[in-house]
Amino acid sequence: MLNSHPSFKGLRDARYQARMDQKPINGLLLVHGLEAYSARKKVYVKALTSMIRTNSLLTLDKACSNLN
């Protein structure tokens, strides 16, 4: 669904751009591509961003990237 549904185009674009720029892909980067997914739009993105930061979830992104 993430790779084909129109609501996630922003996420795919952000992921693609990060790959082209050889930058790490993480939740804070991709969360902005989810605005079209929710009727709450920017409020949804802000809530997700807060959850990622509050729960230190970026450390999980780093741990997962070491598995590849």
C-alpha positions in Angstrom: 0.0 0.0 0.0 2.8 2.4 0.9 4.4 1.9 -2.6 1.2 2.3 -4.6 -1.6 4.2 -3.0 -1.9 7.9 -4.1 -2.1 9.1 -0.4 1.5 7.9 0.2 3.0 9.7 -2.9 4.6 12.3 -0.6 6.3 9.6 1.5 7.6 7.9 -1.7 8.9 11.2 -3.0 10.7 12.0 0.3 12.2 8.5 0.3 13.3 8.7 -3.3 14.9 12.1 -2.8 16.8 11.0 0.3 18.1 8.0 -1.7 19.2 10.3 -4.5 20.9 12.6 -2.1 22.5 9.6 -0.3 20.9 10.7 3.0 19.7 8.3 5.7 16.0 7.5 5.6 14.2 7.9 8.9 10.8 8.4 10.4 11.1 12.1 10.8 11.9 12.5 7.1 9.1 10.2 5.9 6.4 11.4 8.3 5.9 14.6 6.3 4.9 12.5 3.3 1.9 11.2 5.3 -0.1 14.5 5.3 -2.4 13.4 2.5 -3.1 10.1 4.4 -5.0 11.7 7.2 -8.0 14.1 7.3 -6.1 15.8 10.1 -3.3 16.7 7.7 -0.6 18.8 9.4 -2.0 18.1 12.9 -1.5 14.3 12.1 2.1 14.9 11.0 2.8 17.0 14.0 1.4 14.3 16.4 3.5 11.6 14.7 6.6 13.8 14.8 6.0 14.3 18.5 5.6 10.6 19.2 8.8 9.8 17.3 10.8 12.3 19.3 9.1 11.6 22.7 9.7 7.9 22.4 13.2 8.2 20.9 12.2 6.2 17.9 15.0 7.5 15.7 17.3 5.2 17.6 15.3 2.3 16.1 15.8 3.6 12.6 19.6 3.6 13.2 19.4 0.0 14.7 17.5 -1.2 11.7 19.8 0.4 9.2 22.7 -1.6 10.7 20.9 -4.8 9.9 21.2 -4.3 6.1 
